[in-house]
Amino acid sequence: MTTPTKYDVAIVGAGILGLATAYNLTQSGLRVAVFERGEIATGASVRNFGMVWPIGQPAGEMRQIALRSRQIWLEALEASKIWHRQSGSLHLAYAHDELGVLQQFIDQAPEWGYECEAYSPEQVARKSPFVKQEGLMGAMWSPSELCVFPRQVVWEFPAYLSSQGVEFHFASAVTHVETGRIVAAGRDVLAEKILVCSGDDFETLFPHHFATSGLTRSKLQMMRARARTPNFELGTHLCAGLTLGHYANFRTCSKLETLLQRFKTDYPEHEKWGIHLLVSQHEDGLLTIGDSHEYGLAVTPYMQTEIDRLIWEYLDSFLPTDQLEIVERWYGVYAKHPTKNYLIDEVARDVHVITGVGGAGMTLSFGITEKALREAGILDGY
């Protein structure tokens, strides 16, 4: 009988949470292995904007985790030589009530520890020259946001981590986990500590725990577009009014409720499908555009053309869609809890699940997993 391989730490899943967990252990001196069911990771971690978005996190713990995550991201990206950009972000306002919420947030930003400032339309034009000027009333500039290309970072980062001693086992589905042991691709593997970063797979491992956790799924539709105009440079991440109702950082603004009531009247279909607009641009020049939010455990495999139409129409309110052509469409699915920002649960002795970061996985991954490792006694215990 073959003696099972033994590790100090086994990580289930090579999405961004699994990779961030592995990175946070590279200086620990521990023997670490990552097990991924696919030949490459293909879940939510490669189906997003590649936005590290600290501005969207509420003040307090989540803001601090996001900033810590950003710091580790920069260290990891510099070390691995993977493309990234310190892009910052612009929240655009084309209505007085949108500008009012942004100004209120900017006014209270120093108290809550945010770095941002008001921009005039002229300043927006200098920062992002393709933004539509007609009707633009102003914007909020935040310098803290980063841009990565999700597919590149998730598929290339394992090579760097391997050079730092992390072992990767792709095409190795983990079908059983218990204290001190996993079953991967049908073989036993021993591990002192186990961290499960399996995204929205609630059925394979610890199904009873997930069934009682309150977690659900969010399905989102996205697309990539190529500019017909040469040298089409966004200059920064972009979003517009509907985004003010999506991120928790704006909930401290007393003017937000009136704005949200208007959105229900002016954008009932966008509200129905949870649509708000973010746009990023990567090294290849293509724009990533989205998204929508359909909540529920049952996820259909079908794309809805109506959702794409609504996304495209709203995009045209601040970027010239006649200069863009869609080259890819897809949907992603992530795990989300209705009231909690993340879950770090010990589901068996020395076995922890890390999930439920919602649409903030790229933003929070390195900070959340560092926190999970400390709670598990792994970083502080060695």
N, C-alpha and C positions, 0 to 999 in steps of 0.2 A: 504494500500500500504506500502511495506517495505521501510524504509528510507535507501538510499544508504550509504554504508560505505565511510568514508572520510579519505584521507591520505594527508600528506604534500607532499610526492613524490611518484609517481607511475612509475615503470620501466617496460617496455615491452620487454620481452626476458630474459631467464636465461642462455644464453651463456656467454662466458667470459667477454664480454663488459657489459652485464647486471649485472653480479656478481661483477665485479670490481666497477661499479657505486654504487652498494649497499654497498660494503665494504667501499668505500670512504665516505659514509654517516653514518657509524656506530657510530661515535663520535659526530654527529651533534645534537643529541637530537630530531631529526625529526621522525615522523611516516612514515616508508618507506615500500612499498610493491612491490614485483616482480611478474609479471604475465607471465606464460609460457604456450604455446599452448599444449605442449606434457606432458606426464607423467614424462619424463626426457628430457633434452636438447639433441638433436641428430644431430645438424648441424656442421658447420666447427670447432666449438670449441672443439669437441671431435674427430675430424678426422685429426689431425695434429701431428707433431713430439713431442710436449711438449717442444719446444725450446724457451727459452727467449734469444734473439739473438741481443744484443745491437751492436755487432761488424758490423752488416750488415746495420745499419742506417747511412745516410750521416751526415757529420759534421754540427753543427748548431742546429737548433730547434729540428730536429728529433732525433739526438743523445742525446740531453738533455732530451727529453721526454722518450726515451728508458731507460736511466740511472735512471731517477726518477721512472719509472715504475718498474724497477728491485728492487729498494729500497723498494717500497711498496709491491711488490711480497714477498720479504723476510720477511717483517713484518707480512704479512697475513699468509704465510705458517708456520712461527714459532708459531703464535697465534693459528692457526687451527690444528696444529700437523699433517699436511698432508705431505706425503713423497715428498722430493725434493733433488736435488743434485747441488752443485755449481761445475759444470762439466768443465767449460771452453770449448774451441774449438780448433781444429787443421784444418787449411787449408793446404792440401797436394799438393805438386808440383812434377809432374813426367815429366816435360819438362822445357827447359831453359826459354821459354817465360812466362810460368806460374810462375816460381821462380822469374823472373825479375819483374813481376807485384807485387808479394808479397813483394819483397825487396824494391821496390819503395814506396809501401804503408807504410811499416815499417819505412822507412827513414823519411817520412813526418808525421807519426803518432803523435809525440809529439806536433807538431804545431796545429793539428786538435783535440787534446784532446783524442786520443785513447791510450790504454795501450796494447801493443802487442810486440812480439819479434820473431826473427828468430830462428828456431830450425834446428839442423842437423838431418840427418837420425837416428843417434844413440840416440839423445834426443827423437825423435818420438818413437823409439822402447821402450824406458823406459816409456814413457807416455801411449802408446797404443801398446802393444806388438803384436797384431794380424794384424796390418797394414803391407801390403806387402812392403818389403824392396827393392826388385828388381826394379831398375829404379827410386827409390825415390831420389829426389835431395835435398829435404828440405821441410820446412813447416813454417807456421806462427802460433804461439801460442797466444791465447787471453784468459785471465782468467775471463772475465766478464759474460760468458754465464751460464744460469741456465737450469736445466732439471726438468720437472714435467711430470706426466703421465696424459694426457689430460682428459681421461674418469674419472679417480679418482678425479682430482681436481674439474672438473665441476659438478660431481654428488655428491661429498661429501662436498664441500664448503658450499652449502646451509644450511646444518645442523649447521655449525659453525655460519653462518650469522643469522640463526634463534635464536641461543642462545644470539645473540647481539641485538635482538629486531626486525630484519627484518622479515616481513611476506611474505610467499611464497604461491602462488596460482598456482599449476600445473594443467594441463588439463583445462586451462582457456584461450582459444584463445581470443585475443583482436581483435575485428572486426571494431571498430570505435574509433577514438580519436578526441577530440576537446578541446579547452581551458577549463580547469577545469573538464573535464569528459572523461571517457573511458567506453566502453562497453566490458566486459570480460565474456565469457561463457554466453552471453545473459543477463547479469545484469549490471545495472549502477553502476559505482564506481566514486567517486569524488576525485579530487587531485588538489592541488595548482600548482604543477609542474609535468610535464610528460616528461619522457625520453624514446625514442623509440630506442631499440637496437635489431632490428629484422633481422640482417644479410642480406642475399641476397633476402629476401622476398620484392620485389618491387611492388607487385600487391595488397596486402591487405590494407595497410595504406598509404595514401598520394601518390597514384599511379601517379598523374600528376606531383608532385614534382620529383619523381624518374625518370619519363620518360624524364624530361628535365635536369636532374642532370649530365648526361654524364657517370653515373655508368654502368659498365658491370659486367659479371660474369667470374670467372676463375674456370674451372674444373680441378682437379688434381687426379692422380692415385697414390696410396700408398700401402704398404704391411708391414706385420710384419713377422719376421723370428726367428726361434729358432736355437741356435747353437748346432751342434752335438758334439762339443768338450766341455768337462767339464771346468768350470771356464773361459768361454769365456768373458773376460772383455774388453770393449772398452776403458775405462778409461777417456773418454772425448767425446764430440760431434765431428763428423768427416764430412769433405767435401773435394772436390777435385777441379781440374781445372775448370770444367764447371761452378762451383758456382761463379767464379770471374766475369762472365758475367751477373750474375743475380742480385747481390746486389749493391745498389747505392753508397756504401762507396768507391768502387774501381774506380768510374768514374773520380776521380781527377788524376788518374794515366795515364800519357801520353803513356805508353807502352800497355795499355789495348786494344786500337783499333787494333793493329797488331795481338794481341792474338785472338780477336774476329773474325778477318778475317780468321785466321787459323781454328778456330772452324767451320766456315761455310764450309770449304773444308773437314776437317777431320770428322766432326760429323753432316752431313746435316740432318739426320733423328732426331737426338737429338734436333737440332735447330728447326726443323719443329714442334715438339711437346713440345717445351719449357722445355726440360728435363735438370735438373742438379741434383746432388746427395748430400743429407744430410742423416746422420745416427745418431740416438740417441738410448740409451739403458736405460730401466726403471728398477724399483725395482725387477720385475719378471724375469729379465735377457733377455727378448725378445728385438730384435732390431726393430725399426721403420725405414723404408727405403722409399725414394721417392725423387723427385716427378716430375710430368709433369704439363703443363699449356696449357689448351685449352680455348681460350677467346671467349665470345659471350653470348648474353642473353639467347639463346636457349641451354639448357643443356640436352643431351641425357642420358638415364639411363644405357647405355651400357659401359662395360669395354673393352678396346682394348688390346688383348694379345700382339700385337706388341709393344705397349708402355711399358708393363711390361718386355718384352724381352730386350728392349733397356736399361731400368733402371738396370736390373740384369747384363747385359753385362758390363755396365760402373762400376757398383759396384765391379765387379770382377777385375777391374784394380787396386783397392787399398785394397780390403778385400777378403779373400778366400771364394768364394761362395760355393765351394764344402764342406765346413764345416757348411753350413747353409741350413735350410729347411723352405720354406714359410708356414706359418700357417694361415694367414689372408690376404685378399685383400679387398680394398674398394676405393671409390672415395669420394672426398669432393668438396664443391662449396663455394667460398667466393666472396664477393662484392669488386670490385676494380674500381678505377678511373684512366683513362689513364695518367693524369698529376698531380693529387693531392694525397698526402700521406694519407689523411683522410678527412672526411666530418663531421662537426658539424654545423647543419643547424637548425635555428628556423623556423619551418614550420607553426606555429600558435603561438599566444601569449602564452608564458610559456610552449610551447611544442617544444622540441628539438629532432632531429634525430642524432644519433651517428653511423656512418658506414664508409665503404670504406677504412678500414685499410689494405685491401689486405691480403697477406700472413703473415703479421706481427702482427696479432691480439694478440697472446700470448705475444709478446715482448712489445707492446705498450699499452695494455688494461688499466692497472691501471693509467698510466700517461695521456693517452688521456681522460679517463673519469674524472679524476681530473680536467683537463683543461676545459672539457665541463661543469662540475658543476660550476666552477668559472665563465665561460662565461654566464651561465644561471642565475647567481646571487644566487645560492643555498648555496654554501659553504660560500661565503663572506657575504651573506645576512642574515645569522642567527647567 
